[in-house]
Amino acid sequence: MKQIQVVKIGSLREPDPNRRGEIRTVQAPEYEMGPEDVKIKVAYCAICGSDPHLAENIFGWDPPFGVGHEISGVIADMGSKVNKKGLKVGDRIAGNFLKFCGTCYYCQNGQQQFCEFANESNRAGMSEYITWHESQVCKLPDNVDLKTGCLLEPISIVVRMMDKINPRFGQRIAISGGGPIGLLALQALHMFGAANITVIEPIANRRELALSYGAANVLDPADCNVAEEAMRITNGKGYDTVIDCSGNTGAAAALPAITAKGGMLMYAAMYPNQYEMPINLFKYLYLNEITACGFYVAPYAFPRALQIMPRFNLAEFTKQVYYIDDAQEAFEAQISGKYLKILINCNKGL
């Protein structure tokens, strides 16, 4: 079957072709299916902002290895013991790319995100077919099509984000980074009744989208002093919650200064694995009592993500589609920042 893989380690932005990473479409064996597994004919797999980082060897995997985890598809076959969720061949599905074992210390301690065996199930979603355990699979509602369905995983990330920041009605909130997660978070916070949401984003059309999704203010960090503008907007108080969705180390380091006393500062992106951010602990964590945190994946979030999904405005997220044969072109478009979100159509006709 066709599958998109990292075949050479290196940054996709590296100008030297000898050092640049490479992602391309190759032939790969299909995944085996066990008695509790579901074989999925993949319709769409969206490119996540983390996918190009895999080519940079952020997890230390040896190439070649497949990529992609935001999928939708149709059930093509099922094992003999798939009987707990009412699934059947032909169902349209999405779901969680990780299977939590349920038996390790962390799964038993209510911390599935740290499951010691979860990565054993991490299979490449940018494939014509993929095999998941029944527990990973969610049947899509009738009013969610396959194009939109592949966004269930990023919406689950936003559900987990809301769980951790616990937004309250009437808060002032800043989001650094108006990419897919930032704009999904904006929509979720608008549902929660945030009084003033500011989005910090250098790309003009993403700032326009932010305004259309409910942002009260948008800031271009290339055109203003973000800290000064933040204090002007909040009457010198800072934001009750600040969320970094940019993954930009320069942006991340500036965010404690715009977080209100007693506020929440969340780093909700993937960062270079050797990056260490300086922070004045006396000023921000001691005197200002800021709570700083991050998060990894989205345990316990998929059922709620599936229920809330139809309330998100997702039309702009599904406009740009490439076919599975066009991997290099798709990833060049991804790192260009030209499109909000890019989908890979893994099987024409779906």
DRENKE-694655 format. One record per residue (C-alpha): z, x, y. Coordinates in pm, 1 decimal, padded with zeros to 6 digits, always signed. Each point is the difference from the previous one (the first is absolute). Example, Ala and Ser with C-alpha at 12.3 -4.5 7.8 and 13.67 -1.06 7.14 Angstrom:
[site [+00780.0 +01230.0 -00450.0]]
[site [-00066.0 +00137.0 +00344.0]]
***
This chain:
[site [+00000.0 +00000.0 +00000.0]]
[site [-00033.7 +00100.6 +00365.1]]
[site [+00308.3 +00125.4 +00177.3]]
[site [+00068.1 +00166.4 +00336.1]]
[site [+00188.7 +00326.7 -00041.6]]
[site [+00130.3 +00294.6 +00196.6]]
[site [-00197.7 +00286.2 -00151.4]]
[site [+00097.2 +00275.4 +00245.0]]
[site [+00324.6 +00052.9 +00192.0]]
[site [-00014.6 +00039.6 +00377.5]]
[site [+00007.0 -00200.3 +00320.6]]
[site [-00294.6 -00236.1 +00037.8]]
[site [+00003.7 +00094.2 +00369.4]]
[site [-00041.9 +00372.5 -00068.0]]
[site [-00316.5 +00123.0 +00181.1]]
[site [-00058.2 +00282.9 -00249.5]]
[site [-00182.6 -00155.7 -00299.4]]
[site [+00138.1 +00272.6 -00229.1]]
[site [+00356.0 -00110.8 +00074.9]]
[site [-00057.6 -00372.8 +00051.1]]
[site [+00132.8 -00242.2 -00259.0]]
[site [-00244.4 -00212.6 -00194.5]]
[site [+00013.7 -00357.6 -00124.1]]
[site [-00291.5 -00139.2 -00197.2]]
[site [-00104.0 -00254.5 -00262.0]]
[site [+00002.7 +00124.4 -00358.5]]
[site [-00012.3 -00138.7 -00351.7]]
[site [+00342.4 -00042.4 -00160.0]]
[site [+00129.5 -00152.2 -00324.8]]
[site [+00141.2 -00351.0 +00017.5]]
[site [+00375.9 -00037.8 -00021.8]]
[site [+00139.6 -00105.4 -00336.0]]
[site [+00148.1 -00348.7 -00025.2]]
[site [+00329.0 -00065.5 -00176.6]]
[site [+00128.3 -00333.9 -00131.7]]
[site [+00181.2 -00079.6 +00328.5]]
[site [-00282.9 +00121.9 +00222.3]]
[site [-00265.9 -00174.5 +00205.3]]
[site [-00349.8 +00143.9 +00043.5]]
[site [-00128.1 -00063.0 +00352.7]]
[site [-00357.2 +00008.7 +00124.5]]
[site [+00064.8 +00137.5 +00347.0]]
[site [-00161.9 -00188.4 +00285.7]]
[site [+00131.7 +00190.2 +00302.4]]
[site [+00222.8 +00298.4 +00056.2]]
[site [+00092.7 +00066.3 +00361.5]]
[site [+00039.5 +00353.7 +00129.0]]
[site [+00360.7 +00064.2 +00099.4]]
[site [+00085.3 +00243.7 +00276.3]]
[site [+00180.3 +00202.3 -00267.3]]
[site [-00312.1 +00049.6 -00213.9]]
[site [-00151.6 +00286.9 +00203.2]]
[site [+00338.8 +00175.8 -00019.2]]
[site [-00035.0 +00011.0 -00378.3]]
[site [-00294.8 +00235.6 +00045.6]]
[site [+00235.4 +00226.8 +00197.3]]
[site [+00217.0 +00041.8 -00312.0]]
[site [+00299.5 -00180.2 +00150.8]]
[site [+00136.0 -00084.5 -00348.5]]
[site [-00110.9 +00322.0 -00168.0]]
[site [-00230.7 -00167.4 -00252.0]]
[site [-00269.6 +00205.9 -00171.2]]
[site [-00355.2 -00123.3 +00063.6]]
[site [-00196.3 -00183.6 -00106.9]]
[site [+00203.1 -00318.7 +00041.1]]
[site [-00086.0 -00356.1 +00098.5]]
[site [+00109.7 -00174.5 +00317.6]]
[site [+00057.3 -00352.6 +00124.9]]
[site [+00280.7 -00252.9 -00040.9]]
[site [-00077.0 -00303.3 +00221.3]]
[site [-00204.3 -00207.8 -00242.9]]
[site [-00121.0 -00348.0 -00078.6]]
[site [-00200.4 -00103.7 -00300.6]]
[site [-00059.6 -00238.2 -00287.7]]
[site [+00171.9 +00008.8 -00339.2]]
[site [-00254.7 +00115.5 -00257.7]]
[site [+00226.6 +00024.1 -00305.4]]
[site [+00365.8 -00028.4 -00096.7]]
[site [+00223.2 +00146.3 -00268.2]]
[site [+00142.9 -00221.7 -00271.0]]
[site [+00348.9 -00003.4 +00155.6]]
[site [-00103.8 -00094.0 +00353.9]]
[site [+00175.5 -00336.3 +00011.9]]
[site [+00268.9 -00001.8 +00269.1]]
[site [-00188.9 -00088.1 +00321.8]]
[site [-00258.7 -00254.0 -00110.9]]
[site [-00288.6 +00240.4 +00059.3]]
[site [-00341.4 -00057.4 -00154.6]]
[site [-00337.3 +00173.1 -00011.3]]
[site [-00193.8 -00075.9 +00317.3]]
[site [+00305.3 -00024.9 +00227.9]]
[site [-00034.0 +00166.9 +00339.0]]
[site [+00284.8 +00245.7 +00048.3]]
[site [+00157.9 +00275.6 +00206.3]]
[site [+00332.7 +00173.1 -00044.6]]
[site [+00225.6 +00304.1 -00006.4]]
[site [-00158.9 +00330.8 -00098.5]]
[site [+00337.0 +00117.8 -00138.3]]
[site [+00170.7 -00122.1 -00314.7]]
[site [+00376.3 +00039.5 +00021.5]]
[site [+00150.7 +00082.5 -00337.9]]
[site [+00306.3 -00225.0 +00033.0]]
[site [+00218.9 +00233.0 -00207.8]]
[site [+00068.5 +00316.2 +00202.3]]
[site [+00307.9 +00043.4 +00222.0]]
[site [-00182.9 -00101.6 +00318.7]]
[site [-00163.2 -00310.7 -00144.7]]
[site [+00338.4 -00105.5 -00136.3]]
[site [+00160.8 +00077.1 +00337.5]]
[site [-00227.4 -00226.1 +00205.8]]
[site [-00208.2 +00294.7 +00126.8]]
[site [-00336.0 -00043.4 -00170.1]]
[site [-00169.4 +00211.0 +00267.8]]
[site [+00160.0 +00306.3 -00161.0]]
[site [-00097.2 -00092.5 -00356.9]]
[site [-00019.0 +00324.5 -00197.0]]
[site [-00306.0 -00115.3 -00192.9]]
[site [-00198.8 -00201.4 +00256.7]]
[site [-00269.0 +00262.4 +00048.5]]
[site [-00093.8 -00023.5 -00367.6]]
[site [-00174.9 -00326.7 +00092.7]]
[site [-00165.1 +00123.4 +00322.3]]
[site [-00368.2 -00042.5 -00083.8]]
[site [-00306.4 +00035.1 +00220.1]]
[site [-00087.1 -00330.9 +00164.0]]
[site [-00340.1 +00118.8 +00122.3]]
[site [-00143.0 -00059.4 -00345.4]]
[site [-00227.1 -00257.0 -00155.1]]
[site [+00284.8 -00094.2 -00235.0]]
[site [+00372.7 +00061.1 -00001.9]]
[site [+00276.2 -00091.6 -00243.1]]
[site [+00340.0 -00120.7 +00122.6]]
[site [+00309.9 -00128.2 -00173.8]]
[site [+00046.9 -00376.4 +00031.5]]
[site [+00301.2 +00055.9 +00226.9]]
[site [-00221.7 +00163.6 +00262.5]]
[site [-00245.6 -00287.4 +00028.5]]
[site [+00012.6 -00283.0 +00257.0]]
[site [-00235.6 -00296.8 -00016.7]]
[site [-00161.0 -00062.0 +00338.7]]
[site [+00035.8 -00343.7 +00163.4]]
[site [-00314.3 -00211.6 +00021.7]]
[site [-00016.1 +00051.0 +00377.6]]
[site [-00007.7 +00383.0 -00023.9]]
[site [-00335.6 +00152.9 -00090.9]]
[site [-00048.8 +00331.7 -00178.8]]
[site [-00087.9 +00188.3 +00319.0]]
[site [+00325.7 -00106.6 +00158.0]]
[site [+00193.2 +00029.3 -00324.4]]
[site [-00017.6 +00379.1 -00007.8]]
[site [+00226.4 -00003.5 +00306.9]]
[site [+00293.3 -00134.6 -00202.0]]
[site [+00137.6 +00350.8 -00050.2]]
[site [+00004.2 +00095.6 +00371.5]]
[site [+00153.5 -00338.8 +00081.4]]
[site [+00270.4 +00074.2 -00257.3]]
[site [+00067.9 +00322.6 +00189.8]]
[site [+00055.0 -00204.0 +00315.5]]
[site [+00230.4 -00238.8 -00187.7]]
[site [+00207.5 +00299.9 -00109.5]]
[site [-00003.8 +00126.6 +00357.6]]
[site [+00140.0 -00330.9 +00124.3]]
[site [+00269.2 +00014.5 -00267.3]]
[site [+00113.6 +00340.4 +00124.8]]
[site [-00013.2 -00054.7 +00375.6]]
[site [+00135.7 -00357.3 -00019.9]]
[site [-00166.5 -00114.7 +00325.5]]
[site [+00182.1 -00255.2 +00212.6]]
[site [-00129.5 -00273.4 +00227.0]]
[site [-00054.0 +00122.0 +00356.8]]
[site [-00002.2 +00374.9 -00064.8]]
[site [-00200.8 +00264.8 +00183.8]]
[site [-00205.1 +00194.3 -00254.6]]
[site [-00244.4 +00291.1 +00026.7]]
[site [-00260.6 +00090.7 -00260.8]]
[site [-00154.6 +00345.4 +00013.5]]
[site [-00343.0 -00016.3 -00162.1]]
[site [-00232.8 -00298.1 +00007.0]]
[site [-00164.6 +00060.3 -00335.6]]
[site [+00008.5 -00249.3 -00288.2]]
[site [+00373.9 +00023.5 -00072.3]]
[site [+00088.3 +00001.5 +00369.0]]
[site [-00206.4 -00311.0 +00070.3]]
[site [+00130.7 -00180.0 -00308.7]]
[site [+00353.2 +00087.7 +00108.8]]
[site [-00079.3 -00134.9 +00346.2]]
[site [-00106.3 -00333.9 -00145.7]]
[site [+00313.0 -00016.2 -00215.7]]
[site [+00228.8 +00081.2 +00293.5]]
[site [-00174.7 -00265.3 +00207.9]]
[site [+00085.4 -00250.6 -00275.8]]
[site [+00363.8 +00112.9 +00022.0]]
[site [+00007.2 -00081.4 +00371.4]]
[site [+00019.2 +00347.1 +00155.0]]
[site [+00019.0 -00049.7 +00376.3]]
[site [-00191.4 +00308.9 +00105.9]]
[site [-00219.1 +00204.5 -00231.4]]
[site [-00162.9 +00316.9 +00131.7]]
[site [-00271.2 +00176.6 -00199.0]]
[site [-00071.2 +00368.7 +00068.0]]
[site [-00356.7 +00077.7 -00108.1]]
[site [-00274.7 +00232.4 +00132.8]]
[site [-00300.1 -00199.4 -00135.0]]
[site [-00110.6 -00267.1 +00247.8]]
[site [-00123.6 -00266.4 -00241.8]]
[site [+00326.2 +00021.1 -00195.3]]
[site [+00195.0 -00055.8 +00321.8]]
[site [-00215.8 -00308.1 +00060.9]]
[site [+00074.0 -00126.3 -00349.6]]
[site [+00369.4 +00060.1 +00058.3]]
[site [-00009.0 -00223.8 +00305.6]]
[site [-00180.9 -00270.4 -00197.6]]
[site [+00269.1 +00018.6 -00272.7]]
[site [+00284.9 -00053.1 +00245.1]]
[site [+00087.8 +00334.0 +00160.3]]
[site [+00143.4 -00039.4 +00349.5]]
[site [-00092.6 +00355.7 +00095.8]]
[site [-00232.9 +00271.2 -00126.4]]
[site [+00024.9 +00366.2 +00097.0]]
[site [-00262.7 +00271.5 -00030.6]]
[site [+00198.8 +00319.9 -00068.9]]
[site [-00292.9 +00207.6 +00127.7]]
[site [+00009.4 -00176.9 +00335.9]]
[site [+00368.6 -00046.4 +00082.7]]
[site [+00347.1 +00140.3 -00045.1]]
[site [+00118.2 -00216.3 -00288.1]]
[site [+00371.5 +00062.4 +00059.5]]
[site [-00025.8 -00092.7 +00368.7]]
[site [-00202.8 -00313.5 -00073.3]]
[site [+00237.3 -00102.5 -00278.5]]
[site [+00296.4 +00023.1 +00233.1]]
[site [-00184.5 -00192.5 +00269.7]]
[site [-00085.5 -00280.3 -00244.4]]
[site [+00356.3 -00019.6 -00136.4]]
[site [+00182.0 +00040.9 +00334.4]]
[site [+00130.2 +00339.6 -00105.4]]
[site [+00153.7 -00122.2 -00325.1]]
[site [-00256.4 +00107.1 -00260.6]]
[site [-00113.2 -00205.3 -00299.6]]
[site [+00239.0 -00164.7 -00243.8]]
[site [-00230.3 +00108.5 -00282.9]]
[site [-00265.0 +00272.0 +00000.4]]
[site [-00240.6 +00032.6 -00294.6]]
[site [-00236.4 +00289.4 -00055.7]]
[site [-00308.5 -00108.0 -00193.1]]
[site [-00217.8 +00285.9 +00124.4]]
[site [+00100.8 +00283.9 -00229.7]]
[site [-00067.2 +00225.6 +00299.6]]
[site [+00261.9 +00272.4 +00024.9]]
[site [-00043.6 +00032.1 +00376.4]]
[site [+00061.9 -00370.7 +00045.8]]
[site [+00290.7 -00005.5 -00245.4]]
[site [+00201.1 +00261.7 +00186.1]]
[site [-00012.6 -00196.4 +00326.5]]
[site [+00139.7 -00326.4 -00133.4]]
[site [+00377.9 +00057.6 +00007.7]]
[site [-00023.8 +00013.0 +00379.1]]
[site [-00131.0 -00358.1 +00024.1]]
[site [+00245.3 -00150.2 -00249.5]]
[site [+00283.6 -00202.6 +00153.2]]
[site [+00365.3 +00083.3 -00049.8]]
[site [+00103.3 -00144.4 -00334.9]]
[site [-00366.4 -00050.1 -00085.6]]
[site [-00202.9 +00046.2 -00315.9]]
[site [-00261.4 +00276.3 -00031.9]]
[site [-00223.7 -00029.6 -00304.7]]
[site [-00255.7 +00254.4 -00116.9]]
[site [-00232.3 -00221.7 -00203.1]]
[site [-00290.6 +00232.3 -00074.4]]
[site [-00089.9 +00298.2 -00217.3]]
[site [+00059.2 +00336.9 +00164.9]]
[site [-00100.6 +00355.5 -00095.3]]
[site [+00235.8 +00097.3 -00280.5]]
[site [+00112.0 +00321.3 +00173.3]]
[site [+00055.7 -00153.4 +00344.3]]
[site [+00354.7 +00019.9 +00135.0]]
[site [+00068.2 -00188.9 +00321.1]]
[site [+00252.9 +00133.1 +00250.8]]
[site [+00242.0 -00265.0 +00127.3]]
[site [+00303.2 +00026.9 +00226.6]]
[site [+00265.6 -00141.7 -00231.9]]
[site [+00269.8 +00006.1 +00268.6]]
[site [-00205.0 -00203.0 +00247.5]]
[site [-00180.0 -00247.4 -00222.7]]
[site [+00207.8 -00050.3 -00314.7]]
[site [+00347.9 +00072.9 +00137.6]]
[site [+00004.4 -00126.1 +00358.0]]
[site [-00277.0 -00260.6 -00030.1]]
[site [+00084.4 -00107.0 -00358.3]]
[site [-00366.1 -00028.4 -00099.4]]
[site [-00064.5 -00092.0 -00362.1]]
[site [-00298.1 +00200.5 -00125.8]]
[site [-00169.0 -00070.7 -00331.2]]
[site [-00325.9 -00007.8 -00189.8]]
[site [-00122.6 -00157.9 -00319.7]]
[site [-00221.4 +00081.2 -00293.1]]
[site [-00155.6 -00293.8 -00187.7]]
[site [+00055.9 -00376.1 -00017.8]]
[site [+00227.5 -00116.1 -00283.3]]
[site [+00102.8 -00365.7 -00010.0]]
[site [-00259.7 -00085.6 +00265.3]]
[site [-00312.5 -00124.0 -00179.5]]
[site [+00099.1 -00362.8 -00068.4]]
[site [+00088.1 -00049.6 +00366.8]]
[site [-00309.5 +00191.8 +00115.9]]
[site [-00212.3 -00236.2 -00208.1]]
[site [+00164.0 -00303.2 +00161.3]]
[site [-00024.6 +00123.2 +00359.8]]
[site [-00348.0 +00152.5 -00029.3]]
[site [-00195.0 -00310.0 +00115.4]]
[site [+00188.6 +00004.6 +00331.1]]
[site [-00142.9 +00340.0 +00100.6]]
[site [-00322.0 +00030.1 +00198.3]]
[site [-00196.3 +00238.0 -00223.5]]
[site [-00361.9 -00053.1 +00104.1]]
[site [-00021.9 +00334.7 +00184.6]]
[site [+00140.8 +00183.0 -00301.5]]
[site [-00282.7 -00094.5 -00236.5]]
[site [-00314.1 +00054.1 +00207.9]]
[site [-00102.9 +00347.4 -00113.4]]
[site [-00101.5 +00030.8 -00365.8]]
[site [-00153.0 +00289.6 -00194.7]]
[site [-00110.3 +00003.0 -00363.1]]
[site [+00169.0 +00217.9 -00259.5]]
[site [-00303.7 +00231.9 -00006.6]]
[site [+00049.2 +00078.8 +00369.8]]
[site [+00337.6 +00174.0 -00024.4]]
[site [-00076.8 +00294.5 +00226.1]]
[site [-00145.6 -00220.5 +00272.4]]
[site [+00294.5 -00239.4 -00022.9]]
[site [+00258.4 +00275.8 +00039.8]]
[site [-00191.4 +00157.6 +00286.6]]
[site [+00018.5 -00338.3 +00171.4]]
[site [+00371.9 -00022.4 -00082.3]]
[site [+00094.4 +00326.6 +00165.7]]
[site [-00218.9 -00078.0 +00301.7]]
[site [+00238.2 -00280.3 +00099.3]]
[site [-00298.0 -00215.4 +00094.2]]
[site [+00101.7 -00292.4 -00221.1]]
[site [+00335.7 -00172.7 -00032.4]]
[site [-00023.0 -00021.1 -00378.0]]
[site [-00259.8 +00097.4 -00260.5]]
[site [-00049.8 -00177.8 -00330.2]]
[site [-00172.6 +00142.0 -00307.3]]
[site [-00195.0 -00258.6 -00200.8]]
[site [+00045.5 +00128.6 -00355.0]]
[site [-00220.7 -00257.1 -00175.6]]
[site [-00295.7 -00155.4 +00177.4]]
[site [+00001.8 -00374.3 -00029.2]]
[site [+00378.2 -00031.3 +00027.0]]
***
